[in-house]
Amino acid sequence: NHIMQQAGCIQLEQNQAFTYEEIAKITKNFEILIGDGGSGFVYYGRLNNGNEVAVKVLKDWQEQGSKEFVAE
């Protein structure tokens, strides 16, 4: 994956999929809650390359909740 940096934000040029186990490791087992949106919780994490990330976890998998999740 190539990384672009613009306006102080880092963005991966391609989406990358992670397993649940990888997400648990990235977030240190969902240790630091940094937000609570209408459709999910947001946790602090750090990738192996040192980049900090926010990981959002859907609260309930319902059609309306999943639409809100994507919109947020």
CYANA upper distance limits for C-alpha pairs under 8 A (distance plus 0.5 A):
  1 ASN  CA     12 LEU  CA      7.07
  1 ASN  CA     13 GLU  CA      7.02
  1 ASN  CA     14 GLN  CA      6.61
  2 HIS  CA     12 LEU  CA      6.64
  2 HIS  CA     13 GLU  CA      6.15
  2 HIS  CA     14 GLN  CA      7.90
  3 ILE  CA     10 ILE  CA      7.17
  3 ILE  CA     11 GLN  CA      6.33
  3 ILE  CA     12 LEU  CA      5.24
  3 ILE  CA     13 GLU  CA      6.42
  4 MET  CA     10 ILE  CA      6.32
  4 MET  CA     11 GLN  CA      5.87
  4 MET  CA     12 LEU  CA      6.82
  4 MET  CA     13 GLU  CA      7.17
  5 GLN  CA      9 CYS  CA      6.10
  5 GLN  CA     10 ILE  CA      5.06
  5 GLN  CA     11 GLN  CA      6.83
  6 GLN  CA     10 ILE  CA      7.16
 18 PHE  CA     22 GLU  CA      6.36
 18 PHE  CA     23 ILE  CA      6.87
 19 THR  CA     23 ILE  CA      6.81
 20 TYR  CA     24 ALA  CA      6.61
 21 GLU  CA     25 LYS  CA      6.77
 22 GLU  CA     26 ILE  CA      6.60
 23 ILE  CA     27 THR  CA      6.60
 23 ILE  CA     29 ASN  CA      8.33
 23 ILE  CA     55 VAL  CA      8.40
 24 ALA  CA     28 LYS  CA      6.27
 24 ALA  CA     29 ASN  CA      4.88
 24 ALA  CA     30 PHE  CA      6.68
 25 LYS  CA     29 ASN  CA      6.45
 26 ILE  CA     45 GLY  CA      5.57
 26 ILE  CA     46 ARG  CA      5.84
 26 ILE  CA     47 LEU  CA      6.28
 26 ILE  CA     48 ASN  CA      8.24
 27 THR  CA     31 GLU  CA      6.83
 27 THR  CA     32 ILE  CA      7.89
 27 THR  CA     43 TYR  CA      7.16
 27 THR  CA     44 TYR  CA      6.40
 27 THR  CA     45 GLY  CA      4.60
 27 THR  CA     46 ARG  CA      7.14
 27 THR  CA     55 VAL  CA      8.18
 28 LYS  CA     45 GLY  CA      7.66
 30 PHE  CA     43 TYR  CA      6.57
 30 PHE  CA     44 TYR  CA      8.06
 31 GLU  CA     43 TYR  CA      7.92
 31 GLU  CA     44 TYR  CA      8.27
 32 ILE  CA     43 TYR  CA      6.09
 32 ILE  CA     44 TYR  CA      6.03
 32 ILE  CA     45 GLY  CA      8.50
 33 LEU  CA     41 PHE  CA      7.71
 33 LEU  CA     42 VAL  CA      6.48
 33 LEU  CA     43 TYR  CA      5.04
 33 LEU  CA     44 TYR  CA      6.95
 34 ILE  CA     41 PHE  CA      8.44
 34 ILE  CA     42 VAL  CA      6.10
 34 ILE  CA     43 TYR  CA      5.83
 34 ILE  CA     44 TYR  CA      6.70
 35 GLY  CA     41 PHE  CA      6.35
 35 GLY  CA     42 VAL  CA      5.24
 35 GLY  CA     43 TYR  CA      7.38
 36 ASP  CA     40 GLY  CA      6.59
 36 ASP  CA     41 PHE  CA      5.00
 36 ASP  CA     42 VAL  CA      6.52
 37 GLY  CA     41 PHE  CA      6.57
 37 GLY  CA     42 VAL  CA      8.09
 37 GLY  CA     72 GLU  CA      8.45
 38 GLY  CA     68 GLU  CA      7.90
 38 GLY  CA     69 PHE  CA      8.40
 39 SER  CA     58 LEU  CA      6.36
 39 SER  CA     59 LYS  CA      6.17
 39 SER  CA     60 ASP  CA      7.74
 39 SER  CA     65 GLY  CA      5.94
 39 SER  CA     66 SER  CA      7.82
 39 SER  CA     68 GLU  CA      6.56
 39 SER  CA     69 PHE  CA      5.86
 40 GLY  CA     56 LYS  CA      6.71
 40 GLY  CA     57 VAL  CA      5.70
 40 GLY  CA     58 LEU  CA      4.75
 40 GLY  CA     59 LYS  CA      5.16
 40 GLY  CA     60 ASP  CA      8.34
 40 GLY  CA     69 PHE  CA      7.25
 41 PHE  CA     56 LYS  CA      6.06
 41 PHE  CA     57 VAL  CA      5.77
 41 PHE  CA     58 LEU  CA      7.19
 41 PHE  CA     59 LYS  CA      7.39
 42 VAL  CA     54 ALA  CA      6.72
 42 VAL  CA     55 VAL  CA      5.88
 42 VAL  CA     56 LYS  CA      4.78
 42 VAL  CA     57 VAL  CA      6.82
 43 TYR  CA     54 ALA  CA      6.09
 43 TYR  CA     55 VAL  CA      5.56
 43 TYR  CA     56 LYS  CA      6.85
 43 TYR  CA     57 VAL  CA      8.49
 44 TYR  CA     52 GLU  CA      7.90
 44 TYR  CA     53 VAL  CA      6.61
 44 TYR  CA     54 ALA  CA      5.47
 44 TYR  CA     55 VAL  CA      6.87
 45 GLY  CA     52 GLU  CA      6.31
 45 GLY  CA     53 VAL  CA      5.56
 45 GLY  CA     54 ALA  CA      6.50
 45 GLY  CA     55 VAL  CA      7.26
 46 ARG  CA     50 GLY  CA      6.35
 46 ARG  CA     51 ASN  CA      6.10
 46 ARG  CA     52 GLU  CA      4.91
 46 ARG  CA     53 VAL  CA      6.22
 47 LEU  CA     51 ASN  CA      5.83
 47 LEU  CA     52 GLU  CA      6.89
 47 LEU  CA     53 VAL  CA      7.65
 58 LEU  CA     65 GLY  CA      8.29
 58 LEU  CA     66 SER  CA      7.94
 58 LEU  CA     69 PHE  CA      7.21
 59 LYS  CA     65 GLY  CA      8.42
 60 ASP  CA     65 GLY  CA      7.06
 60 ASP  CA     66 SER  CA      8.48
 61 TRP  CA     65 GLY  CA      6.77
 61 TRP  CA     66 SER  CA      6.63
 62 GLN  CA     66 SER  CA      6.43
 63 GLU  CA     67 LYS  CA      6.85
 64 GLN  CA     68 GLU  CA      6.79
 65 GLY  CA     69 PHE  CA      6.53
 66 SER  CA     70 VAL  CA      6.80
 67 LYS  CA     71 ALA  CA      6.71
 68 GLU  CA     72 GLU  CA      6.61
